[in-house]
Amino acid sequence: MAACGALDMAGNVWEWCCSSYDGYPKESGQILRDRKSNKKRALKGGSWYYDTTYIPCGARDWIHPDFDDHDFGFRLVLAPRP
């Protein structure tokens, strides 16, 4: 369970992040807004398609900004109001 109470968030899709893969962990969250940038984008969290090694939310990989695949994306979470 996530700290916010969400369940079963592991292993759905690799989360495509807007931060650079380069420089980690020294660089803290450089936001890449230019899609034409050749910088590698960070992917986090693993997916159903990969080995269980990559399922934890701390798993990290990279992707070129122009590449897409069936197991890259982002996660939407709706939390009920208290």
Secondary structure, DSSP 8 states (H G I E B T S, - for coil): --TTS----TTS-EEEEEEESTTTTTS---B---TT--S-EEEES--TTS-GGG-STT-EEEE-TT---TTEE---------
